[in-house]
Amino acid sequence: MAKSSRMFHKVTRTWNPITGCLHYCVYCWARRLAEGRLRNTRKYSDGFKPKFHPEELSKRFKPGEFVFVADMGDMWGDWVPKQWILQVLEVIRKYPKTTFLLLTKNTKRYLKFAGFLKGLPNVILGATVETDDSDLYKSYRISKAEAPFSRLIDMSYLSICRDMKVMLSIEPILNFNMENFVNWIADIKPEFVYVGYDNYNNKLPEPPLHKTMELIDQLKEHGITVYTKTLRKAWYEVQGP
């Protein structure tokens, strides 16, 4: 199957008032970009070191735009000062007719801002959850981020207990427990889910394609909107010449 863009198709614009990340995910395209081709630009002169860009706070947004906030970093990392986050959220508050997508692997930080975020109905809280199998995640040293299963628990709380709009990004998809993963996602009731494979030949512990397709089918049976990105056979399913 053909590759797709690394960007979510719903996004009409990106906005990076906070950049950089310390999760050190083995598959991170943004770190490679920041430390490579963009290293000589002002914004990424320090590579992927977390950085605040106050000049971005003056950007203006139009009604109907779908803005992905901080696609070049994780603005919810524990290393990000509270004041940086609050300044970004204050800008979001000024544009109630614009939708802002947030995304993190550090979902427990959402909980600390839940009261503030609840007052922003134009925000969708996103989480990258590549798998439900935290043991696999740890054994392959995928990332220094919190365990994926912990992210599912946090997103469940935000959706069910706080009645907040959430989404899940299962990308790059890693092997998973079908029944457990489906049940958790169904309980979370996300606005939508994106599913896709790794695009950068990292040979991750990913599921066979038929298993991913079954996951997508089961999620749809639960009434969940699923958008697909790169769908292909797992690297170990591809036969050599």
N, CA, C and O of each residue as an XYZ file, in Angstrom:
964
protein
N       0.841     -1.189      0.000
C       0.000      0.000      0.000
C       0.881      1.246      0.000
O       1.974      1.244      0.566
N       0.406      2.284     -0.625
C       1.211      3.495     -0.776
C       1.371      4.229      0.540
O       0.520      4.147      1.426
N       2.464      4.938      0.650
C       2.689      5.771      1.824
C       1.832      7.029      1.741
O       1.463      7.486      0.659
N       1.531      7.571      2.910
C       0.773      8.817      2.969
C       1.607      9.864      3.679
O       2.704      9.573      4.155
N       1.092     11.073      3.751
C       1.787     12.154      4.437
C       1.937     11.844      5.916
O       1.104     11.144      6.492
N       2.993     12.361      6.534
C       3.154     12.184      7.975
C       2.170     13.059      8.738
O       2.000     12.885      9.945
N       1.521     13.993      8.059
C       0.596     14.913      8.714
C      -0.821     14.341      8.729
O      -1.230     13.642      7.802
N      -1.562     14.645      9.794
C      -2.972     14.270      9.859
C      -3.729     15.032      8.767
O      -3.546     16.239      8.613
N      -4.567     14.336      8.019
C      -5.196     14.966      6.853
C      -6.170     16.068      7.249
O      -6.447     16.956      6.443
N      -6.696     16.032      8.475
C      -7.644     17.062      8.902
C      -6.956     18.403      9.157
O      -7.605     19.449      9.163
N      -5.650     18.363      9.364
C      -4.899     19.570      9.725
C      -4.777     20.512      8.530
O      -4.388     20.099      7.437
N      -5.113     21.780      8.751
C      -4.963     22.793      7.705
C      -3.752     23.687      7.955
O      -3.332     24.443      7.080
N      -3.198     23.588      9.164
C      -2.102     24.488      9.526
C      -1.383     23.946     10.757
O      -2.009     23.330     11.620
N      -0.083     24.169     10.842
C       0.665     23.820     12.048
C       1.147     25.093     12.726
O       1.301     26.134     12.087
N       1.380     24.994     14.021
C       1.804     26.152     14.825
C       2.750     25.638     15.895
O       2.389     24.764     16.683
N       3.965     26.181     15.922
C       4.994     25.656     16.808
C       5.552     26.708     17.765
O       6.690     27.148     17.601
N       4.761     27.118     18.766
C       5.271     28.051     19.773
C       6.233     27.384     20.749
O       7.030     28.057     21.403
N       6.156     26.066     20.843
C       7.070     25.281     21.672
C       7.588     24.146     20.808
O       6.807     23.429     20.182
N       8.905     23.980     20.773
C       9.500     22.914     19.973
C      10.428     22.075     20.840
O      10.782     22.451     21.957
N      10.808     20.929     20.292
C      11.757     20.062     20.978
C      11.098     19.027     21.872
O       9.926     19.137     22.232
N      11.885     18.018     22.220
C      11.343     16.902     22.996
C      12.489     16.103     23.609
O      13.585     16.030     23.054
N      12.208     15.505     24.771
C      13.204     14.680     25.461
C      12.725     13.240     25.644
O      13.242     12.515     26.495
N      11.745     12.828     24.852
C      11.293     11.433     24.931
C      12.268     10.491     24.224
O      12.346      9.313     24.572
N      13.002     10.989     23.247
C      13.978     10.199     22.490
C      13.362      8.930     21.902
O      13.916      7.841     22.054
N      12.232      9.068     21.241
C      11.604      7.929     20.570
C      12.516      7.458     19.427
O      13.056      8.274     18.680
N      12.679      6.159     19.303
C      13.622      5.631     18.314
C      13.187      5.939     16.885
O      14.016      5.940     15.974
N      11.915      6.195     16.681
C      11.397      6.406     15.329
C      11.166      7.875     14.991
O      10.575      8.161     13.950
N      11.599      8.807     15.812
C      11.206     10.214     15.692
C      11.738     10.891     14.422
O      12.945     11.076     14.261
N      10.815     11.256     13.526
C      11.191     11.978     12.313
C      11.505     13.441     12.620
O      12.353     14.044     11.962
N      10.827     14.015     13.618
C      10.994     15.436     13.916
C      12.396     15.723     14.450
O      12.999     16.738     14.102
N      12.911     14.833     15.291
C      14.274     15.023     15.798
C      15.277     14.971     14.652
O      16.181     15.803     14.579
N      15.121     14.004     13.763
C      16.044     13.906     12.630
C      15.996     15.159     11.769
O      17.022     15.630     11.279
N      14.796     15.692     11.593
C      14.637     16.901     10.784
C      15.281     18.101     11.468
O      16.000     18.873     10.834
N      15.020     18.254     12.768
C      15.546     19.403     13.513
C      17.064     19.358     13.632
O      17.729     20.393     13.579
N      17.606     18.159     13.794
C      19.056     18.024     13.960
C      19.780     17.888     12.627
O      21.010     17.856     12.582
N      19.023     17.809     11.556
C      19.606     17.669     10.231
C      19.341     18.879      9.364
O      20.012     19.904      9.488
N      18.362     18.759      8.488
C      18.101     19.794      7.482
C      17.770     21.154      8.071
O      18.083     22.179      7.464
N      17.135     21.187      9.258
C      16.719     22.467      9.843
C      17.710     23.021     10.859
O      17.459     24.068     11.457
N      18.817     22.345     11.061
C      19.746     22.741     12.126
C      20.301     24.151     11.940
O      20.627     24.816     12.923
N      20.413     24.606     10.726
C      20.972     25.936     10.469
C      19.921     27.043     10.461
O      20.239     28.193     10.156
N      18.682     26.712     10.791
C      17.640     27.734     10.890
C      17.600     28.284     12.311
O      18.023     27.624     13.260
N      17.088     29.494     12.437
C      17.042     30.122     13.765
C      16.243     29.290     14.763
O      16.652     29.131     15.914
N      15.129     28.772     14.331
C      14.224     28.063     15.233
C      14.836     26.782     15.783
O      14.560     26.388     16.916
N      15.665     26.137     14.976
C      16.228     24.851     15.392
C      17.745     24.895     15.484
O      18.424     23.895     15.253
N      18.263     26.065     15.825
C      19.714     26.214     15.964
C      20.266     25.347     17.089
O      21.448     25.002     17.089
N      19.409     24.993     18.052
C      19.814     24.098     19.137
C      19.312     22.680     18.907
O      19.196     21.896     19.849
N      19.017     22.357     17.665
C      18.524     21.025     17.363
C      17.146     20.799     17.954
O      16.240     21.609     17.759
N      16.986     19.705     18.672
C      15.682     19.353     19.224
C      15.594     19.644     20.717
O      14.750     19.092     21.424
N      16.471     20.510     21.177
C      16.398     20.936     22.577
C      15.104     21.726     22.782
O      14.785     22.596     21.971
N      14.346     21.441     23.859
C      13.089     22.167     24.095
C      13.295     23.674     24.115
O      14.229     24.182     24.737
N      12.410     24.377     23.427
C      12.596     25.811     23.246
C      11.239     26.504     23.111
O      10.308     25.968     22.508
N      11.148     27.705     23.683
C       9.925     28.511     23.604
C      10.136     29.614     22.580
O      11.199     30.234     22.539
N       9.125     29.859     21.753
C       9.219     30.860     20.689
C       8.121     31.900     20.902
O       7.055     31.792     20.294
N       8.354     32.902     21.748
C       7.308     33.879     22.084
C       6.772     34.640     20.884
O       5.632     35.105     20.909
N       7.571     34.774     19.835
C       7.101     35.486     18.643
C       5.917     34.762     17.983
O       5.137     35.376     17.255
N       5.793     33.468     18.239
C       4.688     32.695     17.667
C       3.342     33.035     18.311
O       2.290     32.740     17.745
N       3.377     33.650     19.484
C       2.135     33.958     20.193
C       1.326     35.057     19.511
O       0.150     35.249     19.821
N       1.948     35.771     18.592
C       1.240     36.847     17.884
C       0.562     36.357     16.605
O      -0.088     37.136     15.909
N       0.711     35.072     16.297
C       0.070     34.536     15.090
C      -1.448     34.655     15.202
O      -2.008     34.593     16.296
N      -2.100     34.826     14.057
C      -3.556     34.933     14.014
C      -4.141     33.703     13.319
O      -3.514     33.111     12.441
N      -5.338     33.337     13.724
C      -5.968     32.139     13.187
C      -7.380     32.449     12.698
O      -8.085     33.279     13.272
N      -7.775     31.767     11.630
C      -9.070     32.018     11.010
C     -10.120     31.027     11.501
O      -9.790     29.896     11.858
N     -11.376     31.445     11.521
C     -12.461     30.515     11.854
C     -12.446     29.323     10.897
O     -12.259     29.486      9.692
N     -12.641     28.149     11.437
C     -12.695     26.952     10.604
C     -11.363     26.271     10.385
O     -11.329     25.143      9.893
N     -10.259     26.924     10.735
C      -8.962     26.274     10.587
C      -8.828     25.139     11.605
O      -9.402     25.187     12.693
N      -8.056     24.119     11.223
C      -7.761     22.991     12.113
C      -6.252     23.010     12.336
O      -5.482     22.602     11.467
N      -5.845     23.481     13.492
C      -4.438     23.781     13.757
C      -3.801     22.709     14.637
O      -4.282     22.430     15.736
N      -2.731     22.120     14.153
C      -1.948     21.155     14.926
C      -0.895     21.949     15.692
O      -0.009     22.558     15.094
N      -1.000     21.936     17.017
C      -0.096     22.712     17.866
C       1.131     21.879     18.230
O       1.005     20.767     18.742
N       2.320     22.425     17.963
C       3.590     21.804     18.362
C       3.788     20.429     17.735
O       4.029     19.449     18.439
N       3.687     20.361     16.413
C       3.980     19.083     15.756
C       5.478     18.800     15.748
O       5.894     17.681     15.448
N       6.296     19.808     16.077
C       7.746     19.624     16.143
C       8.220     19.550     17.593
O       9.220     20.167     17.961
N       7.507     18.804     18.396
C       7.903     18.641     19.793
C       6.747     18.130     20.621
O       5.669     17.848     20.098
N       6.977     18.012     21.925
C       5.900     17.654     22.855
C       5.803     18.764     23.890
O       6.606     18.821     24.821
N       4.821     19.648     23.729
C       4.695     20.799     24.625
C       4.160     20.413     26.001
O       4.042     21.262     26.884
N       3.834     19.121     26.184
C       3.325     18.657     27.470
C       4.348     17.824     28.231
O       4.023     17.212     29.248
N       5.579     17.801     27.739
C       6.629     17.084     28.453
C       6.858     17.673     29.838
O       6.608     18.857     30.060
N       7.328     16.858     30.763
C       7.573     17.333     32.129
C       8.605     18.452     32.170
O       8.642     19.225     33.128
N       9.433     18.547     31.155
C      10.486     19.565     31.099
C       9.957     20.940     30.672
O      10.673     21.934     30.786
N       8.730     21.008     30.191
C       8.168     22.274     29.696
C       7.614     23.086     30.858
O       6.729     22.605     31.566
N       8.110     24.309     31.077
C       7.601     25.148     32.171
C       6.107     25.420     32.037
O       5.589     25.592     30.934
N       5.439     25.454     33.157
C       3.994     25.692     33.180
C       3.630     26.983     32.458
O       2.623     27.034     31.753
N       4.438     28.027     32.627
C       4.118     29.318     32.024
C       4.152     29.274     30.500
O       3.390     29.983     29.844
N       5.024     28.452     29.936
C       5.033     28.309     28.475
C       3.678     27.781     28.006
O       3.079     28.306     27.068
N       3.217     26.740     28.675
C       1.951     26.108     28.294
C       0.789     27.076     28.457
O      -0.065     27.182     27.576
N       0.755     27.780     29.578
C      -0.350     28.706     29.836
C      -0.408     29.817     28.797
O      -1.494     30.233     28.393
N       0.752     30.301     28.362
C       0.758     31.355     27.343
C       0.186     30.851     26.019
O      -0.521     31.581     25.324
N       0.492     29.608     25.678
C      -0.058     29.024     24.452
C      -1.568     28.846     24.577
O      -2.311     29.156     23.645
N      -2.021     28.353     25.716
C      -3.455     28.134     25.916
C      -4.237     29.445     25.918
O      -5.393     29.478     25.495
N      -3.619     30.513     26.387
C      -4.293     31.818     26.369
C      -4.529     32.289     24.937
O      -5.555     32.904     24.644
N      -3.586     32.003     24.049
C      -3.791     32.350     22.638
C      -4.943     31.524     22.069
O      -5.799     32.048     21.356
N      -4.959     30.240     22.386
C      -6.028     29.364     21.901
C      -7.390     29.867     22.355
O      -8.368     29.786     21.611
N      -7.452     30.383     23.567
C      -8.714     30.887     24.109
C      -9.273     32.046     23.262
O     -10.486     32.241     23.190
N      -8.382     32.801     22.632
C      -8.802     33.971     21.861
C      -9.456     33.612     20.527
O     -10.039     34.474     19.869
N      -9.361     32.336     20.126
C      -9.867     31.928     18.814
C     -10.857     30.770     18.957
O     -10.561     29.646     18.549
N     -12.025     31.041     19.534
C     -12.994     29.972     19.811
C     -13.564     29.298     18.570
O     -14.127     28.207     18.664
N     -13.426     29.938     17.400
C     -13.966     29.350     16.174
C     -12.906     28.595     15.376
O     -13.157     28.147     14.257
N     -11.723     28.462     15.963
C     -10.644     27.686     15.364
C     -10.444     26.434     16.208
O     -10.459     26.507     17.436
N     -10.259     25.293     15.565
C     -10.010     24.047     16.295
C      -8.510     23.829     16.431
O      -7.765     23.933     15.456
N      -8.075     23.525     17.647
C      -6.657     23.292     17.925
C      -6.466     21.852     18.396
O      -7.098     21.408     19.354
N      -5.591     21.140     17.712
C      -5.260     19.766     18.076
C      -3.963     19.745     18.873
O      -2.929     20.219     18.403
N      -4.024     19.195     20.076
C      -2.845     18.986     20.900
C      -2.475     17.508     20.837
O      -3.345     16.662     20.633
N      -1.201     17.192     21.009
C      -0.773     15.794     20.943
C       0.407     15.584     21.878
O       1.338     16.388     21.910
N       0.361     14.498     22.637
C       1.429     14.232     23.594
C       1.587     12.744     23.844
O       0.696     11.949     23.545
N       2.735     12.380     24.399
C       2.932     11.053     24.973
C       3.012     11.157     26.493
O       3.249     10.162     27.179
N       2.816     12.353     27.008
C       2.889     12.596     28.456
C       1.515     13.040     28.952
O       1.345     14.163     29.428
N       0.551     12.152     28.835
C      -0.851     12.502     29.075
C      -1.145     12.914     30.509
O      -2.119     13.624     30.758
N      -0.327     12.484     31.445
C      -0.586     12.878     32.840
C      -0.475     14.389     33.017
O      -1.028     14.948     33.965
N       0.239     15.051     32.104
C       0.338     16.514     32.187
C      -0.995     17.165     31.811
O      -1.325     18.238     32.315
N      -1.753     16.524     30.935
C      -3.099     17.022     30.646
C      -3.921     17.101     31.931
O      -4.676     18.050     32.142
N      -3.761     16.094     32.782
C      -4.564     16.031     34.006
C      -4.302     17.242     34.891
O      -5.214     17.743     35.549
N      -3.061     17.711     34.906
C      -2.708     18.854     35.748
C      -3.314     20.158     35.219
O      -3.472     21.125     35.965
N      -3.646     20.174     33.938
C      -4.237     21.368     33.320
C      -5.710     21.151     32.984
O      -6.305     21.952     32.262
N      -6.299     20.079     33.500
C      -7.656     19.699     33.098
C      -8.670     20.810     33.339
O      -9.557     21.029     32.514
N      -8.546     21.511     34.460
C      -9.484     22.591     34.752
C      -9.423     23.692     33.717
O     -10.456     24.204     33.286
N      -8.210     24.063     33.314
C      -8.023     25.102     32.296
C      -8.501     24.598     30.939
O      -9.205     25.306     30.218
N      -8.116     23.373     30.596
C      -8.463     22.821     29.293
C      -9.967     22.638     29.128
O     -10.497     22.752     28.023
N     -10.644     22.358     30.225
C     -12.094     22.170     30.169
C     -12.793     23.435     29.672
O     -13.886     23.365     29.109
N     -12.165     24.577     29.880
C     -12.731     25.846     29.430
C     -12.395     26.195     27.999
O     -12.666     27.308     27.548
N     -11.803     25.248     27.273
C     -11.423     25.468     25.871
C     -12.126     24.431     24.993
O     -11.519     23.426     24.622
N     -13.384     24.660     24.661
C     -14.127     23.680     23.857
C     -13.624     23.534     22.428
O     -14.034     22.619     21.714
N     -12.731     24.438     22.006
C     -12.166     24.363     20.658
C     -10.885     23.537     20.609
O     -10.178     23.543     19.602
N     -10.589     22.833     21.690
C      -9.380     22.015     21.767
C      -9.732     20.534     21.707
O     -10.704     20.093     22.320
N      -8.937     19.770     20.965
C      -9.012     18.310     20.987
C      -7.716     17.812     21.610
O      -6.627     18.126     21.129
N      -7.836     17.042     22.674
C      -6.669     16.503     23.363
C      -6.262     15.189     22.704
O      -7.010     14.212     22.738
N      -5.090     15.173     22.115
C      -4.613     13.982     21.424
C      -3.520     13.272     22.190
O      -2.759     13.888     22.935
N      -3.452     11.970     21.996
C      -2.383     11.169     22.587
C      -1.875     10.177     21.557
O      -2.660      9.549     20.847
N      -0.569     10.041     21.479
C       0.018      8.977     20.677
C       0.056      7.728     21.546
O       0.674      7.721     22.610
N      -0.602      6.682     21.089
C      -0.643      5.407     21.814
C      -0.356      4.316     20.785
O      -1.272      3.809     20.138
N       0.896      3.965     20.641
C       1.299      3.050     19.583
C       0.835      1.621     19.816
O       0.740      0.833     18.874
N       0.546      1.284     21.073
C       0.189     -0.070     21.464
C      -0.424     -0.022     22.853
O      -0.361      1.006     23.528
N      -1.012     -1.121     23.279
C      -1.447     -1.240     24.670
C      -0.439     -2.045     25.482
O      -0.585     -2.190     26.695
N       0.586     -2.568     24.808
C       1.548     -3.486     25.429
C       2.763     -2.720     25.956
O       3.734     -2.502     25.232
N       2.694     -2.322     27.208
C       3.785     -1.535     27.795
C       5.046     -2.364     27.986
O       6.149     -1.818     27.968
N       4.903     -3.682     28.169
C       6.083     -4.538     28.319
C       6.869     -4.590     27.020
O       8.097     -4.500     27.032
N       6.176     -4.734     25.908
C       6.840     -4.724     24.602
C       7.536     -3.383     24.391
O       8.675     -3.334     23.926
N       6.852     -2.308     24.731
C       7.379     -0.950     24.573
C       8.691     -0.790     25.330
O       9.654     -0.207     24.831
N       8.702     -1.326     26.552
C       9.893     -1.209     27.394
C      11.008     -2.117     26.912
O      12.167     -1.704     26.866
N      10.677     -3.346     26.554
C      11.710     -4.309     26.174
C      12.436     -3.897     24.895
O      13.618     -4.197     24.730
N      11.737     -3.214     23.993
C      12.367     -2.747     22.757
C      12.923     -1.326     22.886
O      13.458     -0.770     21.927
N      12.790     -0.754     24.067
C      13.305      0.596     24.329
C      12.834      1.588     23.261
O      13.627      2.317     22.664
N      11.537      1.588     23.048
C      10.951      2.436     22.014
C      11.104      3.912     22.346
O      11.363      4.724     21.458
N      10.944      4.268     23.622
C      10.912      5.675     24.012
C      11.096      5.805     25.513
O      10.889      4.852     26.265
N      11.490      7.001     25.940
C      11.549      7.310     27.367
C      10.219      7.866     27.880
O      10.099      8.211     29.056
N       9.237      7.951     27.007
C       7.922      8.469     27.394
C       7.234      7.504     28.351
O       7.644      6.352     28.493
N       6.174      7.993     29.010
C       5.435      7.133     29.921
C       4.845      5.948     29.163
O       4.652      6.010     27.949
N       4.564      4.880     29.885
C       4.074      3.646     29.277
C       2.775      3.881     28.512
O       1.915      4.632     28.973
N       2.623      3.250     27.353
C       1.408      3.447     26.559
C       0.120      3.127     27.321
O      -0.881      3.826     27.161
N       0.138      2.084     28.142
C      -1.080      1.734     28.864
C      -1.481      2.844     29.829
O      -2.669      3.074     30.055
N      -0.494      3.533     30.398
C      -0.796      4.669     31.274
C      -1.489      5.778     30.495
O      -2.364      6.463     31.024
N      -1.100      5.953     29.250
C      -1.731      6.980     28.413
C      -3.198      6.635     28.151
O      -4.058      7.515     28.145
N      -3.471      5.355     27.937
C      -4.856      4.937     27.730
C      -5.702      5.226     28.965
O      -6.840      5.681     28.851
N      -5.154      4.964     30.127
C      -5.878      5.229     31.375
C      -6.177      6.721     31.504
O      -7.297      7.108     31.836
N      -5.173      7.555     31.243
C      -5.360      9.011     31.354
C      -6.405      9.515     30.366
O      -7.248     10.341     30.715
N      -6.348      9.020     29.138
C      -7.292      9.495     28.125
C      -8.711      9.029     28.442
O      -9.684      9.720     28.139
N      -8.817      7.866     29.045
C     -10.128      7.385     29.477
C     -10.714      8.316     30.526
O     -11.898      8.648     30.475
N      -9.894      8.733     31.469
C     -10.356      9.652     32.514
C     -10.803     10.984     31.906
O     -11.862     11.505     32.253
N      -9.998     11.524     31.009
C     -10.325     12.822     30.413
C     -11.618     12.761     29.604
O     -12.420     13.694     29.629
N     -11.810     11.660     28.890
C     -12.997     11.517     28.058
C     -14.245     11.195     28.869
O     -15.286     11.831     28.698
N     -14.137     10.204     29.754
C     -15.314      9.718     30.474
C     -15.637     10.577     31.691
O     -16.787     10.969     31.893
N     -14.628     10.866     32.495
C     -14.869     11.581     33.755
C     -14.920     13.093     33.582
O     -15.636     13.774     34.315
N     -14.167     13.626     32.621
C     -14.142     15.075     32.432
C     -14.903     15.526     31.190
O     -15.029     16.723     30.934
N     -15.410     14.565     30.422
C     -16.218     14.862     29.232
C     -15.496     15.809     28.277
O     -16.066     16.794     27.809
N     -14.233     15.494     27.998
C     -13.429     16.315     27.100
C     -13.245     15.608     25.761
O     -13.277     14.380     25.689
N     -13.053     16.391     24.707
C     -12.852     15.829     23.373
C     -11.420     15.312     23.249
O     -10.460     16.034     23.518
N     -11.295     14.059     22.839
C      -9.970     13.451     22.722
C      -9.846     12.728     21.382
O     -10.844     12.408     20.737
N      -8.605     12.478     20.982
C      -8.324     11.655     19.817
C      -7.101     10.810     20.126
O      -6.335     11.122     21.038
N      -6.921      9.746     19.367
C      -5.776      8.865     19.543
C      -5.047      8.704     18.221
O      -5.663      8.576     17.162
N      -3.719      8.713     18.303
C      -2.877      8.439     17.147
C      -2.138      7.132     17.403
O      -1.271      7.056     18.274
N      -2.487      6.111     16.641
C      -1.809      4.817     16.757
C      -0.790      4.764     15.633
O      -0.976      4.061     14.639
N       0.262      5.498     15.799
C       1.289      5.643     14.763
C       2.625      6.039     15.373
O       2.705      7.022     16.109
N       3.674      5.282     15.071
C       3.662      4.055     14.299
C       3.081      2.900     15.120
O       3.426      2.727     16.289
N       2.218      2.131     14.512
C       1.561      1.052     15.238
C       2.572     -0.026     15.620
O       3.410     -0.425     14.811
N       2.478     -0.485     16.859
C       3.298     -1.590     17.354
C       2.371     -2.752     17.687
O       1.157     -2.577     17.791
N       2.946     -3.937     17.852
C       2.103     -5.099     18.128
C       1.288     -4.876     19.393
O       1.703     -4.128     20.278
N       0.138     -5.515     19.481
C      -0.816     -5.194     20.537
C      -1.696     -6.397     20.845
O      -1.717     -7.376     20.098
N      -2.421     -6.310     21.954
C      -3.417     -7.308     22.325
C      -4.757     -6.851     21.776
O      -5.288     -5.830     22.212
N      -5.304     -7.583     20.838
C      -6.489     -7.131     20.114
C      -7.649     -6.781     21.040
O      -8.148     -5.656     21.010
N      -8.075     -7.727     21.854
C      -9.265     -7.506     22.680
C      -9.065     -6.350     23.650
O      -9.943     -5.500     23.805
N      -7.915     -6.323     24.296
C      -7.650     -5.277     25.281
C      -7.588     -3.896     24.630
O      -8.186     -2.941     25.127
N      -6.865     -3.798     23.523
C      -6.686     -2.511     22.843
C      -8.029     -1.982     22.335
O      -8.358     -0.811     22.527
N      -8.786     -2.847     21.695
C     -10.090     -2.432     21.165
C     -11.011     -1.973     22.289
O     -11.677     -0.945     22.169
N     -11.049     -2.731     23.376
C     -11.950     -2.383     24.479
C     -11.591     -1.041     25.103
O     -12.475     -0.246     25.421
N     -10.309     -0.787     25.276
C      -9.897      0.489     25.861
C     -10.256      1.653     24.951
O     -10.791      2.666     25.402
N      -9.960      1.500     23.679
C     -10.255      2.585     22.739
C     -11.760      2.817     22.646
O     -12.215      3.959     22.592
N     -12.525      1.737     22.627
C     -13.982      1.866     22.566
C     -14.518      2.582     23.796
O     -15.441      3.390     23.693
N     -13.944      2.292     24.960
C     -14.382      2.954     26.193
C     -14.034      4.440     26.187
O     -14.784      5.262     26.713
N     -12.900      4.775     25.592
C     -12.461      6.175     25.540
C     -13.377      7.009     24.642
O     -13.581      8.199     24.885
N     -13.921      6.378     23.614
C     -14.808      7.077     22.670
C     -14.150      8.333     22.081
O     -14.679      9.435     22.228
N     -13.005      8.169     21.418
C     -12.334      9.333     20.820
C     -13.132      9.927     19.670
O     -13.937      9.249     19.030
N     -12.890     11.209     19.423
C     -13.515     11.867     18.273
C     -13.127     11.156     16.980
O     -13.945     11.007     16.072
N     -11.891     10.727     16.909
C     -11.386      9.968     15.776
C     -10.060      9.341     16.170
O      -9.438      9.727     17.160
N      -9.642      8.360     15.370
C      -8.383      7.651     15.585
C      -7.631      7.616     14.264
O      -8.220      7.381     13.209
N      -6.328      7.851     14.329
C      -5.468      7.662     13.167
C      -4.638      6.399     13.379
O      -4.138      6.154     14.477
N      -4.496      5.604     12.328
C      -3.710      4.375     12.392
C      -2.727      4.362     11.232
O      -3.107      4.615     10.089
N      -1.463      4.070     11.521
C      -0.477      4.009     10.455
C       0.806      3.330     10.891
O       1.127      3.278     12.079
N       1.528      2.815      9.923
C       2.815      2.161     10.172
C       3.965      3.171     10.122
O       3.821      4.290      9.629
N       5.092      2.736     10.643
C       6.331      3.510     10.577
C       6.701      3.773      9.115
O       6.589      2.887      8.267
N       7.138      4.987      8.836
C       7.510      5.374      7.471
C       9.012      5.352      7.209
O       9.451      5.643      6.097
N       9.801      5.011      8.223
C      11.238      5.270      8.102
C      12.115      4.037      8.285
O      13.278      4.155      8.671
N      11.569      2.860      8.013
C      12.356      1.625      7.987
C      13.111      1.378      9.293
O      14.277      0.981      9.285
N      12.429      1.619     10.417
C      13.065      1.420     11.722
C      12.979     -0.014     12.229
O      13.535     -0.339     13.278
N      12.282     -0.875     11.485
C      12.134     -2.290     11.871
C      11.630     -2.419     13.312
O      12.228     -3.092     14.151
N      10.529     -1.760     13.554
C       9.899     -1.779     14.868
C       9.144     -3.095     15.073
O       8.887     -3.810     14.104
N       8.786     -3.423     16.311
C       7.992     -4.630     16.583
C       6.520     -4.402     16.225
O       5.659     -4.297     17.098
N       6.264     -4.329     14.949
C       4.939     -3.959     14.459
C       4.104     -5.204     14.144
O       4.655     -6.287     13.948
N       2.788     -5.052     14.095
C       1.922     -6.196     13.821
C       1.864     -6.519     12.334
O       2.154     -5.657     11.504
N       1.493     -7.749     11.986
C       1.258     -8.055     10.571
C       0.073     -7.241     10.072
O      -0.791     -6.838     10.851
N       0.042     -7.007      8.783
C      -0.978     -6.132      8.213
C      -2.395     -6.637      8.484
O      -3.290     -5.839      8.763
N      -2.608     -7.945      8.408
C      -3.970     -8.459      8.603
C      -4.478     -8.157     10.007
O      -5.676     -7.953     10.202
N      -3.585     -8.126     10.979
C      -3.985     -7.819     12.354
C      -4.373     -6.346     12.478
O      -5.345     -6.008     13.154
N      -3.615     -5.482     11.827
C      -3.951     -4.053     11.833
C      -5.299     -3.811     11.168
O      -6.103     -3.016     11.654
N      -5.544     -4.495     10.059
C      -6.826     -4.327      9.370
C      -7.983     -4.814     10.235
O      -9.069     -4.235     10.214
N      -7.746     -5.872     10.991
C      -8.788     -6.362     11.904
C      -9.054     -5.345     13.008
O     -10.202     -5.123     13.390
N      -7.989     -4.728     13.518
C      -8.152     -3.679     14.526
C      -9.030     -2.553     13.979
O      -9.970     -2.111     14.639
N      -8.717     -2.105     12.787
C      -9.491     -1.024     12.168
C     -10.957     -1.429     12.021
O     -11.857     -0.648     12.329
N     -11.186     -2.647     11.550
C     -12.562     -3.123     11.372
C     -13.310     -3.164     12.700
O     -14.469     -2.758     12.776
N     -12.649     -3.652     13.746
C     -13.322     -3.754     15.039
C     -13.617     -2.374     15.627
O     -14.668     -2.167     16.233
N     -12.702     -1.444     15.449
C     -12.953     -0.087     15.941
C     -14.148      0.530     15.218
O     -14.990      1.181     15.838
N     -14.216      0.325     13.919
C     -15.343      0.856     13.152
C     -16.656      0.218     13.592
O     -17.696      0.877     13.608
N     -16.609     -1.061     13.948
C     -17.812     -1.741     14.434
C     -18.312     -1.128     15.739
O     -19.500     -1.207     16.055
N     -17.403     -0.521     16.491
C     -17.773      0.174     17.725
C     -18.212      1.617     17.452
O     -18.459      2.382     18.384
N     -18.305      1.977     16.189
C     -18.755      3.319     15.836
C     -17.676      4.378     15.898
O     -17.979      5.571     15.926
N     -16.419      3.959     15.920
C     -15.303      4.902     16.015
C     -14.842      5.309     14.616
O     -14.662      4.458     13.744
N     -14.656      6.590     14.409
C     -14.137      7.091     13.138
C     -12.644      6.819     13.067
O     -11.883      7.272     13.923
N     -12.224      6.080     12.050
C     -10.816      5.717     11.887
C     -10.300      6.284     10.571
O     -10.891      6.074      9.512
N      -9.190      7.005     10.659
C      -8.496      7.492      9.473
C      -7.191      6.721      9.348
O      -6.491      6.516     10.340
N      -6.867      6.297      8.147
C      -5.646      5.529      7.951
C      -4.560      6.386      7.314
O      -4.821      7.256      6.483
N      -3.354      6.106      7.731
C      -2.186      6.743      7.126
C      -1.432      5.658      6.358
O      -2.036      4.985      5.521
N      -0.160      5.466      6.606
C       0.568      4.431      5.878
C       0.123      3.044      6.334
O       0.282      2.687      7.502
N      -0.427      2.274      5.420
C      -0.775      0.878      5.685
C       0.033      0.008      4.729
O      -0.016      0.194      3.513
N       0.764     -0.925      5.280
C       1.638     -1.789      4.477
C       1.865     -3.084      5.246
O       1.482     -3.198      6.410
N       2.481     -4.045      4.599
C       2.880     -5.250      5.308
C       3.976     -4.908      6.310
O       4.771     -3.995      6.090
N       4.009     -5.648      7.405
C       5.096     -5.475      8.367
C       6.422     -5.771      7.674
O       6.475     -6.554      6.726
N       7.480     -5.146      8.150
C       8.771     -5.289      7.466
C       9.197     -6.748      7.337
O       9.842     -7.125      6.358
N       8.834     -7.577      8.333
C       9.242     -8.984      8.310
C       8.337     -9.836      7.419
O       8.630    -11.007      7.182
N       7.239     -9.258      6.924
C       6.352     -9.977      6.000
C       6.789     -9.827      4.550
O       6.363    -10.589      3.683
N       7.625     -8.858      4.297
C       8.045     -8.575      2.923
C       9.169     -9.526      2.535
O      10.209     -9.573      3.191
N       8.954    -10.272      1.478
C       9.949    -11.241      1.024
C      11.026    -10.551      0.200
O      10.729     -9.671     -0.607
N      12.254    -10.944      0.399
C      13.357    -10.402     -0.377
C      13.381    -11.002     -1.769
O      12.630    -11.931     -2.067
N      14.256    -10.462     -2.632
C      14.346    -10.967     -4.010
C      14.877    -12.391     -4.056
O      15.015    -12.964     -5.136
